[in-house]
Amino acid sequence: MDIDYHNIITIEPGKRGGKPCIRSLRITVDDVLDYFAAGMTEQEILEDFNYLTHEDILACFAFAADRERHTRVISG
């Protein structure tokens, strides 16, 4: 499953401290992942934030997975 998140996840230095946001909105990838971690379902998130789409949610997961793939542990 390869979701191209590049047109959905945006990073702007002056918005939300430069955190990755969804479509230049003020909701961050972290926000969405935190909602899931707190036990919310996708349907609940989409109902609470009616401007988000299923594709936005998938883009958050794809972005996080891509970051995780590129994380390296450096041992000293």
C-alpha atoms as an extended CHARMM CRD file, in Angstrom:
* protein
*
        76  EXT
         1         1  MET       CA              0.0000000000        0.0000000000        0.0000000000  PROA      1               0.0000000000
         2         2  ASP       CA              1.7530000000        3.1010000000       -1.2370000000  PROA      2               0.0000000000
         3         3  ILE       CA             -0.1450000000        6.2840000000       -0.4610000000  PROA      3               0.0000000000
         4         4  ASP       CA              1.4290000000        9.4180000000       -1.9310000000  PROA      4               0.0000000000
         5         5  TYR       CA              1.1030000000       11.7760000000        1.0070000000  PROA      5               0.0000000000
         6         6  HSD       CA              3.2390000000       14.5390000000       -0.5240000000  PROA      6               0.0000000000
         7         7  ASN       CA              0.2540000000       16.5540000000       -1.7760000000  PROA      7               0.0000000000
         8         8  ILE       CA             -1.6720000000       16.1010000000        1.4700000000  PROA      8               0.0000000000
         9         9  ILE       CA              0.8930000000       16.5030000000        4.2550000000  PROA      9               0.0000000000
        10        10  THR       CA              2.3860000000       19.9920000000        4.2930000000  PROA      10              0.0000000000
        11        11  ILE       CA              5.0890000000       21.5820000000        6.4100000000  PROA      11              0.0000000000
        12        12  GLU       CA              5.1070000000       25.3500000000        6.8430000000  PROA      12              0.0000000000
        13        13  PRO       CA              7.5780000000       26.9560000000        9.2670000000  PROA      13              0.0000000000
        14        14  GLY       CA              5.0340000000       29.4630000000       10.6340000000  PROA      14              0.0000000000
        15        15  LYS       CA              2.1680000000       27.0190000000       11.1130000000  PROA      15              0.0000000000
        16        16  ARG       CA              1.9160000000       24.8200000000       14.2230000000  PROA      16              0.0000000000
        17        17  GLY       CA              5.6330000000       25.2300000000       14.8650000000  PROA      17              0.0000000000
        18        18  GLY       CA              6.5770000000       23.6480000000       11.5460000000  PROA      18              0.0000000000
        19        19  LYS       CA              4.8910000000       20.3450000000       12.3500000000  PROA      19              0.0000000000
        20        20  PRO       CA              3.5150000000       18.2980000000        9.4480000000  PROA      20              0.0000000000
        21        21  CYS       CA             -0.1040000000       19.3770000000        8.8500000000  PROA      21              0.0000000000
        22        22  ILE       CA             -2.9210000000       18.0420000000        6.7190000000  PROA      22              0.0000000000
        23        23  ARG       CA             -3.5750000000       20.0980000000        3.5680000000  PROA      23              0.0000000000
        24        24  SER       CA             -2.1830000000       23.2980000000        5.1290000000  PROA      24              0.0000000000
        25        25  LEU       CA             -4.8770000000       23.1300000000        7.8040000000  PROA      25              0.0000000000
        26        26  ARG       CA             -4.0310000000       23.5560000000       11.4700000000  PROA      26              0.0000000000
        27        27  ILE       CA             -4.4780000000       19.8690000000       12.2990000000  PROA      27              0.0000000000
        28        28  THR       CA             -1.2170000000       17.9400000000       12.4640000000  PROA      28              0.0000000000
        29        29  VAL       CA             -0.2610000000       14.3730000000       11.7210000000  PROA      29              0.0000000000
        30        30  ASP       CA              0.5280000000       14.1010000000       15.4520000000  PROA      30              0.0000000000
        31        31  ASP       CA             -3.0120000000       15.2020000000       16.3260000000  PROA      31              0.0000000000
        32        32  VAL       CA             -4.5560000000       12.4840000000       14.1790000000  PROA      32              0.0000000000
        33        33  LEU       CA             -2.2100000000        9.7750000000       15.4510000000  PROA      33              0.0000000000
        34        34  ASP       CA             -2.8750000000       10.8720000000       19.0450000000  PROA      34              0.0000000000
        35        35  TYR       CA             -6.6410000000       10.5430000000       18.4780000000  PROA      35              0.0000000000
        36        36  PHE       CA             -6.1540000000        6.9850000000       17.2660000000  PROA      36              0.0000000000
        37        37  ALA       CA             -3.8360000000        6.2200000000       20.1900000000  PROA      37              0.0000000000
        38        38  ALA       CA             -6.5230000000        7.5100000000       22.5530000000  PROA      38              0.0000000000
        39        39  GLY       CA             -8.9500000000        4.9850000000       21.1100000000  PROA      39              0.0000000000
        40        40  MET       CA            -10.9370000000        7.0310000000       18.6140000000  PROA      40              0.0000000000
        41        41  THR       CA            -12.0260000000        5.2960000000       15.4360000000  PROA      41              0.0000000000
        42        42  GLU       CA            -11.5560000000        6.7170000000       11.9720000000  PROA      42              0.0000000000
        43        43  GLN       CA            -15.3050000000        7.3380000000       11.7720000000  PROA      43              0.0000000000
        44        44  GLU       CA            -15.2390000000        9.3150000000       15.0430000000  PROA      44              0.0000000000
        45        45  ILE       CA            -12.3450000000       11.4340000000       13.8340000000  PROA      45              0.0000000000
        46        46  LEU       CA            -14.0470000000       12.1190000000       10.5030000000  PROA      46              0.0000000000
        47        47  GLU       CA            -17.2680000000       13.0680000000       12.3030000000  PROA      47              0.0000000000
        48        48  ASP       CA            -15.4670000000       15.3990000000       14.7410000000  PROA      48              0.0000000000
        49        49  PHE       CA            -13.3880000000       16.9930000000       11.9860000000  PROA      49              0.0000000000
        50        50  ASN       CA            -15.7240000000       17.0450000000        9.0070000000  PROA      50              0.0000000000
        51        51  TYR       CA            -13.1210000000       18.7520000000        6.8090000000  PROA      51              0.0000000000
        52        52  LEU       CA            -10.8930000000       15.6590000000        6.9580000000  PROA      52              0.0000000000
        53        53  THR       CA            -11.1940000000       12.7960000000        4.4860000000  PROA      53              0.0000000000
        54        54  HSD       CA            -10.3560000000        9.1100000000        4.5000000000  PROA      54              0.0000000000
        55        55  GLU       CA             -7.4020000000        9.9510000000        2.2210000000  PROA      55              0.0000000000
        56        56  ASP       CA             -6.1370000000       12.4730000000        4.8030000000  PROA      56              0.0000000000
        57        57  ILE       CA             -6.1200000000        9.7310000000        7.4430000000  PROA      57              0.0000000000
        58        58  LEU       CA             -4.2810000000        7.3260000000        5.1280000000  PROA      58              0.0000000000
        59        59  ALA       CA             -1.7650000000       10.0710000000        4.3410000000  PROA      59              0.0000000000
        60        60  CYS       CA             -1.0440000000       10.5040000000        8.0630000000  PROA      60              0.0000000000
        61        61  PHE       CA             -0.2840000000        6.8080000000        8.4010000000  PROA      61              0.0000000000
        62        62  ALA       CA              1.8130000000        6.7730000000        5.2220000000  PROA      62              0.0000000000
        63        63  PHE       CA              3.7850000000        9.8150000000        6.3970000000  PROA      63              0.0000000000
        64        64  ALA       CA              4.4080000000        8.2600000000        9.8280000000  PROA      64              0.0000000000
        65        65  ALA       CA              5.4060000000        4.9270000000        8.2880000000  PROA      65              0.0000000000
        66        66  ASP       CA              7.8120000000        6.6640000000        5.9140000000  PROA      66              0.0000000000
        67        67  ARG       CA              9.4050000000        8.5610000000        8.7950000000  PROA      67              0.0000000000
        68        68  GLU       CA              9.7170000000        5.3290000000       10.7670000000  PROA      68              0.0000000000
        69        69  ARG       CA             11.4030000000        3.5760000000        7.8350000000  PROA      69              0.0000000000
        70        70  HSD       CA             14.0070000000        6.3410000000        7.7460000000  PROA      70              0.0000000000
        71        71  THR       CA             14.6690000000        6.4200000000       11.5030000000  PROA      71              0.0000000000
        72        72  ARG       CA             18.0880000000        5.1070000000       12.4510000000  PROA      72              0.0000000000
        73        73  VAL       CA             19.4800000000        4.3590000000       15.8770000000  PROA      73              0.0000000000
        74        74  ILE       CA             23.0240000000        5.5480000000       16.3160000000  PROA      74              0.0000000000
        75        75  SER       CA             24.8980000000        3.8080000000       19.0750000000  PROA      75              0.0000000000
        76        76  GLY       CA             27.9120000000        5.3080000000       20.6820000000  PROA      76              0.0000000000
